[in-house]
Amino acid sequence: MTNPCRRIAILGSTGSIGEQTLEMVRAHPDRLRVTALAAGRNAERLMKQAEEFNVDLLSLADADANPGLQGTGRELLTGSEGICELVRRAEADLVIGAISGVAGLRPLLVAVEAGMDCALANKEPLVAAGEIVTEAARQSDAALLPIDSEISAIFQCLRGERTEEIEKVLLTASGGPFSTLSEDELQQVTPERALDHPTWKMGRKVTIDSATLANKGFEIFEIHWLFGVDVRQIEVVIHHQSIIHSMVQFQDGSVMAQMGPPDMRMPIQFAIFYPERVANDLPRMSLAEMGQLTFAEPDTTRFPCLRLAFSAARAGRSYPAVLNAADEVAVGAFLDGRIGFSRIPELIERALEEHQAFDLDTLGEVEDADAWARSYVNDLL
């Protein structure tokens, strides 16, 4: 029996996840076909991708970008509405959501409401609007498949299991590049140092979020919304080697773990071909060569972003949207050299403390909370 060719649209195609997704297309040309590509502002790279994969429907968030489409037969949609229109017209079986930040929320909702299955690499839509996204998926019967390595690990551990039998989810964290630094040393961290992650190759924002442990805090929301796990059942464990990607402990005391080399192409492929496991030539794990695996509790004194995420998750309402937006602004300011590394959690905490929470029942209300947090943090800056 011939396996059908799966049509995929990639939102964020020029970023780390987008590029690695295209590696999977190269590796499986008989199984995958790209129908649409969306990027932020890297018009040159987007055009090269379109030429290689013969894609005619393109989108750039930067409306002023000029990739030179004359005579190519390709169509370019621009701006935030252009990305949403691309999703509507993509004719995709699976949409890869890899747009950094909450900018990926609207196109994700367009895909989900249309009943398209979505593979999620960016956490922010589920942080800011988890209930809205998952309810839309329930109503349209669209699948939400995790690409993030730790969330994919939990997804795989729960395959065939009953979620009501979960006692605890053990969410692993590499600890980032600064796990051994003192509070004084953390204040001297530069963007260049923070972007040099010891294990993973990721985009700029998610790399900084990994260094502050905000990224691990965001994964709490993914676990809660994708698997229906109560926040109180989630425990973060520092595991520097990034070999065990996460674990699930069941009510009988059994613990299931998903292991593998720290390579994002594995969870990407698992999501693309789910529920099938497809053979590949990716690196294999050698337990003998691996040596010792270590585990430790996270230090939320030196890395308060994780504590703040747990607090926002428990409080609910509009706090998670504020957490996400404040983090985006603070990380951007750090990368621009306007603030020090330790000010990132300070700004997030002040926004959460000053915010007057309200219920989030619509996308407009999510955007109101997001706008308030951005304005507040920018004023502090």
BELVEN-V311357 format. One record per backbone hydrogen bond with DSSP energy under -0.5 kcal/mol. NH is the residue of the N-H (numbers start at 0). CO is the residue of the C=O. E is the energy in kcal/mol with one decimal. If there is no record, write none. Layout:
# BELVEN-V311357
((NH/CO/E) (NH/CO/E))
This chain:
# BELVEN-V311357
((5/30/-3.6) (7/32/-2.7) (8/93/-2.1) (9/35/-2.3) (10/8/-0.6) (10/95/-2.8) (11/9/-0.7) (11/37/-2.7) (12/9/-0.6) (12/37/-2.6) (14/11/-1.1) (17/11/-0.7) (18/14/-2.8) (19/15/-2.0) (20/16/-2.3) (21/17/-2.0) (22/18/-1.3) (23/19/-1.3) (24/20/-1.5) (25/21/-2.3) (26/22/-2.0) (27/23/-1.3) (28/25/-0.6) (30/27/-1.6) (31/27/-1.7) (32/5/-2.5) (34/7/-2.5) (35/7/-0.8) (36/56/-1.8) (37/9/-2.4) (38/58/-2.6) (42/40/-2.0) (45/41/-2.1) (46/42/-2.2) (47/43/-1.7) (48/44/-2.2) (49/45/-2.5) (50/46/-2.3) (51/47/-2.4) (52/48/-2.6) (53/49/-0.6) (54/49/-2.1) (56/34/-0.5) (57/55/-0.6) (57/74/-2.7) (58/36/-1.5) (59/76/-2.2) (60/38/-2.0) (61/39/-2.5) (62/60/-0.9) (64/61/-1.4) (71/68/-2.4) (72/68/-0.5) (74/55/-3.3) (76/57/-2.5) (76/74/-0.5) (78/59/-1.7) (81/77/-0.9) (82/78/-1.5) (83/79/-1.4) (84/80/-2.5) (85/81/-2.3) (86/82/-1.9) (87/83/-2.0) (88/84/-1.7) (89/85/-0.7) (89/86/-0.9) (92/6/-2.4) (93/6/-1.7) (94/116/-2.5) (95/8/-3.3) (95/93/-0.5) (96/94/-0.7) (96/118/-3.0) (97/10/-2.3) (97/95/-1.0) (102/99/-0.5) (103/100/-1.5) (104/101/-2.1) (106/102/-0.5) (107/103/-1.4) (108/104/-2.5) (109/105/-2.2) (110/106/-2.1) (111/107/-2.8) (112/108/-2.9) (113/109/-1.2) (114/111/-1.9) (115/110/-2.5) (116/92/-0.8) (117/142/-3.0) (118/94/-2.8) (119/117/-0.6) (119/144/-2.8) (120/96/-2.9) (120/118/-0.6) (121/96/-1.5) (125/122/-1.1) (126/122/-1.6) (127/123/-3.0) (128/124/-2.2) (129/125/-0.8) (132/128/-2.5) (133/129/-2.5) (134/130/-2.1) (135/131/-2.0) (136/132/-2.1) (137/133/-2.1) (138/134/-2.3) (139/135/-1.9) (140/136/-1.3) (141/136/-1.4) (144/117/-3.2) (144/142/-0.6) (146/119/-2.9) (147/119/-1.1) (151/147/-3.0) (152/148/-1.9) (153/149/-1.9) (154/150/-2.4) (155/151/-2.5) (156/152/-2.4) (157/153/-1.9) (158/155/-0.9) (160/157/-2.4) (162/160/-0.6) (164/161/-2.0) (165/162/-1.7) (166/248/-2.7) (167/248/-2.4) (168/232/-3.0) (169/167/-0.5) (169/246/-2.4) (170/168/-0.9) (170/234/-2.7) (171/169/-0.6) (172/236/-2.2) (178/175/-0.7) (180/177/-1.4) (185/181/-2.2) (186/182/-1.1) (187/184/-1.3) (188/185/-1.3) (193/189/-2.4) (194/190/-1.9) (195/192/-1.2) (196/194/-1.3) (201/199/-0.7) (206/202/-1.8) (207/203/-1.9) (208/204/-2.7) (209/205/-1.8) (210/206/-1.7) (211/207/-1.8) (212/208/-0.8) (213/208/-0.9) (214/208/-2.1) (216/212/-1.6) (217/213/-2.4) (218/214/-1.4) (219/215/-0.8) (219/216/-0.8) (220/216/-0.7) (220/217/-0.7) (221/217/-1.3) (222/218/-2.5) (223/219/-2.3) (224/220/-2.7) (225/221/-2.7) (226/222/-1.9) (227/223/-1.2) (228/222/-1.0) (232/229/-2.2) (233/230/-1.7) (234/168/-2.9) (234/232/-0.5) (236/170/-2.7) (237/295/-3.2) (238/172/-3.6) (241/238/-1.5) (244/242/-0.8) (244/257/-2.5) (245/257/-0.7) (246/169/-2.5) (247/255/-2.6) (248/167/-3.3) (249/253/-3.0) (250/164/-2.5) (252/249/-2.4) (255/247/-2.7) (257/245/-1.8) (259/242/-1.7) (262/260/-2.0) (265/262/-1.6) (266/262/-0.6) (267/263/-2.0) (268/264/-2.4) (269/265/-2.3) (270/266/-2.1) (271/267/-2.3) (272/268/-2.3) (273/269/-0.9) (275/272/-2.5) (277/275/-0.6) (286/284/-0.6) (289/285/-1.6) (290/286/-1.2) (295/237/-1.6) (297/235/-0.6) (299/297/-0.9) (302/298/-1.7) (304/211/-0.5) (305/302/-1.1) (306/302/-0.5) (307/303/-2.5) (308/304/-2.0) (309/305/-2.1) (310/306/-2.2) (311/307/-2.5) (312/308/-2.5) (313/309/-2.3) (314/310/-2.1) (315/311/-2.4) (318/315/-1.8) (321/317/-1.8) (322/318/-2.9) (323/319/-2.4) (324/320/-2.3) (325/321/-2.8) (326/322/-2.0) (327/323/-2.2) (328/324/-2.3) (329/325/-2.5) (330/326/-3.0) (331/327/-2.1) (332/328/-2.2) (333/329/-2.2) (334/330/-2.7) (335/331/-1.6) (336/333/-1.6) (337/332/-2.7) (338/332/-0.8) (340/188/-0.6) (342/339/-1.1) (343/340/-1.3) (345/341/-0.8) (346/342/-2.5) (347/343/-1.8) (348/344/-2.7) (349/345/-2.1) (350/346/-2.0) (351/347/-2.3) (352/348/-2.3) (353/349/-2.0) (354/350/-1.4) (356/354/-0.8) (360/358/-0.7) (365/361/-1.6) (366/362/-2.4) (367/363/-1.8) (368/364/-2.1) (369/365/-2.5) (370/366/-2.6) (371/367/-2.4) (372/368/-2.2) (373/369/-2.2) (374/370/-2.5) (375/371/-2.7) (376/372/-2.7) (377/373/-2.3) (378/374/-2.0) (379/375/-1.8) (380/376/-2.0))
